[in-house]
Amino acid sequence: MLILAVDTATPAVTAGLVELEPAQPGSNAPQITTITAKVTVDARAHNEVLTPQILACLAGSGRSRADIAAVVAGVGPGPFTGLRVGMATAAAFGDALGVPVYGVCSLDAIAADTESYLRESADPIELLVVTDARRREVYWARYRTAAGGRTLTRSEGPEVSKPADLDQAAATVIAGSASHVDYFDLPVLPVETPSPAGLVRCAAAEILAGVVPAPLVPLYLRRPDAVEKSYAQVGR
Protein backbone atom coordinates (compact mmCIF):
# COMPACT_ATOMS: atom_id res chain seq x y z
CA MET A 1 0.00 0.00 0.00
CA LEU A 2 1.14 3.54 -0.74
CA ILE A 3 1.74 5.82 2.26
CA LEU A 4 2.22 9.59 2.21
CA ALA A 5 4.66 10.69 4.94
CA VAL A 6 5.34 14.28 6.04
CA ASP A 7 7.34 15.96 8.78
CA THR A 8 7.93 19.62 9.65
CA ALA A 9 9.20 19.25 13.22
CA THR A 10 12.72 20.32 12.24
CA PRO A 11 14.12 22.87 9.76
CA ALA A 12 13.86 20.09 7.14
CA VAL A 13 10.50 20.16 5.34
CA THR A 14 10.04 16.50 4.43
CA ALA A 15 7.51 14.74 2.20
CA GLY A 16 7.62 11.35 0.56
CA LEU A 17 5.76 8.36 -0.78
CA VAL A 18 6.55 4.99 0.76
CA GLU A 19 5.39 1.51 -0.23
CA LEU A 20 4.46 -0.58 2.80
CA GLU A 21 3.87 -4.34 2.65
CA PRO A 22 3.59 -7.06 5.33
CA ALA A 23 6.68 -8.95 6.40
CA GLN A 24 7.78 -11.88 4.26
CA PRO A 25 7.68 -15.40 5.71
CA GLY A 26 10.54 -15.85 8.16
CA SER A 27 10.86 -12.13 8.85
CA ASN A 28 9.32 -9.93 11.53
CA ALA A 29 9.99 -6.66 9.73
CA PRO A 30 7.48 -5.17 7.28
CA GLN A 31 8.74 -4.29 3.82
CA ILE A 32 9.27 -0.53 3.52
CA THR A 33 10.40 1.00 0.24
CA THR A 34 10.82 4.71 -0.42
CA ILE A 35 9.30 5.52 -3.80
CA THR A 36 10.24 9.21 -3.80
CA ALA A 37 11.11 11.92 -1.29
CA LYS A 38 11.53 15.69 -1.29
CA VAL A 39 13.38 17.60 1.44
CA THR A 40 13.89 21.36 1.75
CA VAL A 41 15.99 22.60 4.66
CA ASP A 42 14.53 25.99 5.53
CA ALA A 43 12.99 26.69 8.93
CA ARG A 44 10.88 29.50 7.46
CA ALA A 45 9.56 27.71 4.38
CA HIS A 46 7.32 24.98 5.82
CA ASN A 47 4.10 26.61 4.69
CA GLU A 48 5.37 27.50 1.22
CA VAL A 49 7.01 24.26 0.13
CA LEU A 50 5.30 21.29 1.82
CA THR A 51 2.23 20.94 -0.41
CA PRO A 52 4.24 21.58 -3.62
CA GLN A 53 6.68 18.87 -2.48
CA ILE A 54 3.82 16.41 -1.98
CA LEU A 55 2.44 17.18 -5.43
CA ALA A 56 5.92 16.85 -6.94
CA CYS A 57 6.30 13.43 -5.30
CA LEU A 58 3.03 12.28 -6.83
CA ALA A 59 3.86 13.66 -10.27
CA GLY A 60 7.39 12.31 -10.29
CA SER A 61 6.35 8.82 -9.23
CA GLY A 62 3.44 8.54 -11.64
CA ARG A 63 1.06 7.95 -8.74
CA SER A 64 -2.22 9.74 -8.08
CA ARG A 65 -3.80 10.94 -4.85
CA ALA A 66 -6.28 8.09 -5.14
CA ASP A 67 -3.40 5.61 -4.71
CA ILE A 68 -2.63 6.86 -1.19
CA ALA A 69 -3.91 4.41 1.45
CA ALA A 70 -2.83 6.28 4.57
CA VAL A 71 -0.91 9.34 5.76
CA VAL A 72 1.80 9.46 8.44
CA ALA A 73 2.78 12.75 10.05
CA GLY A 74 5.56 13.63 12.48
CA VAL A 75 3.97 15.25 15.54
CA GLY A 76 7.15 16.64 17.03
CA PRO A 77 8.44 17.74 19.34
CA GLY A 78 9.07 20.87 17.36
CA PRO A 79 8.54 24.63 17.24
CA PHE A 80 4.89 25.66 17.09
CA THR A 81 4.73 27.37 13.70
CA GLY A 82 6.54 24.76 11.64
CA LEU A 83 5.03 21.74 13.36
CA ARG A 84 1.42 22.78 12.88
CA VAL A 85 1.97 23.19 9.10
CA GLY A 86 2.86 19.54 8.63
CA MET A 87 0.12 18.25 10.88
CA ALA A 88 -2.55 20.46 9.33
CA THR A 89 -1.46 19.45 5.83
CA ALA A 90 -1.48 15.75 6.73
CA ALA A 91 -4.93 16.08 8.28
CA ALA A 92 -6.22 17.93 5.21
CA PHE A 93 -4.96 15.25 2.82
CA GLY A 94 -6.39 12.50 5.00
CA ASP A 95 -9.76 14.21 5.14
CA ALA A 96 -9.86 14.92 1.41
CA LEU A 97 -8.86 11.37 0.48
CA GLY A 98 -10.86 9.63 3.18
CA VAL A 99 -7.82 7.77 4.52
CA PRO A 100 -6.47 7.42 8.08
CA VAL A 101 -3.77 9.76 9.38
CA TYR A 102 -1.25 8.37 11.88
CA GLY A 103 0.88 10.60 14.11
CA VAL A 104 4.34 9.51 15.23
CA CYS A 105 7.00 11.12 17.39
CA SER A 106 9.55 12.71 15.06
CA LEU A 107 12.41 11.67 17.34
CA ASP A 108 11.22 8.06 17.10
CA ALA A 109 11.48 8.32 13.31
CA ILE A 110 15.09 9.49 13.58
CA ALA A 111 15.83 6.59 15.92
CA ALA A 112 14.21 4.15 13.48
CA ASP A 113 16.50 5.38 10.71
CA THR A 114 19.59 4.67 12.81
CA GLU A 115 18.86 0.96 13.13
CA SER A 116 20.52 0.18 9.80
CA TYR A 117 23.80 1.50 11.23
CA LEU A 118 23.57 -0.66 14.34
CA ARG A 119 23.06 -4.10 12.84
CA GLU A 120 26.71 -5.08 13.12
CA SER A 121 26.96 -4.20 16.81
CA ALA A 122 26.81 -7.13 19.20
CA ASP A 123 26.68 -4.88 22.26
CA PRO A 124 23.56 -3.25 23.73
CA ILE A 125 22.89 0.19 22.25
CA GLU A 126 21.88 3.32 24.14
CA LEU A 127 20.93 6.03 21.64
CA LEU A 128 20.39 9.72 22.38
CA VAL A 129 18.45 11.73 19.76
CA VAL A 130 18.52 15.54 19.85
CA THR A 131 16.93 18.22 17.65
CA ASP A 132 16.91 22.01 17.70
CA ALA A 133 14.40 23.48 20.16
CA ARG A 134 15.69 27.04 19.69
CA ARG A 135 16.41 29.28 22.72
CA ARG A 136 19.72 27.35 22.97
CA GLU A 137 17.83 24.21 23.96
CA VAL A 138 17.29 20.77 22.46
CA TYR A 139 14.42 18.35 22.21
CA TRP A 140 15.65 14.91 23.19
CA ALA A 141 14.76 11.30 23.82
CA ARG A 142 16.66 8.15 24.77
CA TYR A 143 16.39 4.73 23.13
CA ARG A 144 17.84 1.32 23.85
CA THR A 145 17.93 -2.11 22.26
CA ALA A 146 16.43 -5.07 24.05
CA ALA A 147 18.72 -7.95 24.98
CA GLY A 148 19.74 -9.77 21.83
CA GLY A 149 17.73 -7.46 19.58
CA ARG A 150 18.50 -4.63 17.17
CA THR A 151 15.19 -2.78 17.44
CA LEU A 152 15.35 0.46 19.44
CA THR A 153 12.67 1.27 22.01
CA ARG A 154 12.20 4.70 23.57
CA SER A 155 13.17 4.59 27.24
CA GLU A 156 12.90 8.28 28.17
CA GLY A 157 11.51 11.49 26.68
CA PRO A 158 10.68 13.38 24.66
CA GLU A 159 11.75 16.36 26.76
CA VAL A 160 13.30 19.79 26.23
CA SER A 161 16.35 21.19 28.04
CA LYS A 162 19.65 22.97 27.60
CA PRO A 163 22.46 20.71 26.34
CA ALA A 164 24.50 21.39 29.47
CA ASP A 165 21.63 20.15 31.64
CA LEU A 166 21.16 16.92 29.69
CA ASP A 167 23.00 13.99 31.25
CA GLN A 168 24.50 11.67 28.65
CA ALA A 169 23.82 8.91 31.17
CA ALA A 170 24.54 5.52 29.59
CA ALA A 171 24.25 6.75 25.99
CA THR A 172 26.68 5.07 23.61
CA VAL A 173 25.76 6.90 20.36
CA ILE A 174 23.89 10.03 19.30
CA ALA A 175 21.88 11.18 16.27
CA GLY A 176 19.91 14.25 15.24
CA SER A 177 20.61 17.91 14.57
CA ALA A 178 24.10 18.39 13.16
CA SER A 179 24.36 21.70 15.04
CA HIS A 180 23.71 20.05 18.39
CA VAL A 181 25.15 16.53 18.43
CA ASP A 182 28.64 17.98 18.87
CA TYR A 183 27.66 19.28 22.31
CA PHE A 184 27.96 15.68 23.47
CA ASP A 185 31.05 13.51 23.59
CA LEU A 186 29.49 10.58 21.75
CA PRO A 187 29.93 8.82 18.39
CA VAL A 188 27.54 10.40 15.88
CA LEU A 189 25.26 8.39 13.59
CA PRO A 190 24.56 10.17 10.26
CA VAL A 191 20.81 10.65 10.70
CA GLU A 192 19.80 14.28 11.23
CA THR A 193 16.07 14.49 10.48
CA PRO A 194 13.11 12.11 10.07
CA SER A 195 12.86 10.41 6.68
CA PRO A 196 9.60 9.25 5.07
CA ALA A 197 10.67 5.63 5.55
CA GLY A 198 11.48 6.22 9.23
CA LEU A 199 8.12 7.86 9.80
CA VAL A 200 6.28 4.97 8.15
CA ARG A 201 8.33 2.39 10.04
CA CYS A 202 7.08 3.86 13.33
CA ALA A 203 3.43 3.48 12.28
CA ALA A 204 3.75 0.32 10.17
CA ALA A 205 2.29 -2.13 12.69
CA GLU A 206 -0.83 -0.02 13.23
CA ILE A 207 -1.31 0.67 9.52
CA LEU A 208 -1.00 -3.00 8.53
CA ALA A 209 -3.35 -4.04 11.35
CA GLY A 210 -5.94 -1.48 10.25
CA VAL A 211 -5.93 0.21 13.65
CA VAL A 212 -8.04 3.36 13.82
CA PRO A 213 -5.49 6.11 14.55
CA ALA A 214 -5.73 8.35 17.58
CA PRO A 215 -6.33 12.05 16.95
CA LEU A 216 -3.21 14.00 15.98
CA VAL A 217 -1.76 15.66 19.08
CA PRO A 218 1.29 17.93 18.62
CA LEU A 219 4.24 17.54 20.97
CA TYR A 220 5.02 21.20 21.61
CA LEU A 221 6.48 20.60 25.12
CA ARG A 222 6.18 24.34 25.83
CA ARG A 223 4.09 27.34 24.83
CA PRO A 224 5.01 29.08 21.55
CA ASP A 225 7.17 32.22 21.70
CA ALA A 226 4.24 34.46 20.70
CA VAL A 227 2.18 33.20 23.63
CA GLU A 228 5.09 33.61 26.03
CA LYS A 229 5.45 37.25 24.95
CA SER A 230 1.73 37.95 25.30
CA TYR A 231 1.74 36.60 28.84
CA ALA A 232 4.74 38.78 29.68
CA GLN A 233 2.96 41.86 28.35
CA VAL A 234 -0.18 41.11 30.35
CA GLY A 235 1.95 40.71 33.47
CA ARG A 236 3.19 44.26 33.08
Secondary structure, DSSP 8 states (H G I E B T S, - for coil): -EEEEEE-SSSEEEEEEEEEE---TT--S-EEEEEEEEEEE-TT-HHHHHHHHHHHHHHHHT--GGGEEEEEEE--S--HHHHHHHHHHHHHHHHHHT--EEEE-HHHHHHHHHGGGSTT--S--EEEEEEEEETTEEEEEEEEE-TT---EEEEEEEEEE-GGG---TT--EEEE-TTTGGGS-S-B-S--S--HHHHHHHHHHHHHHT-----------S--HHHHHHHHHHH-
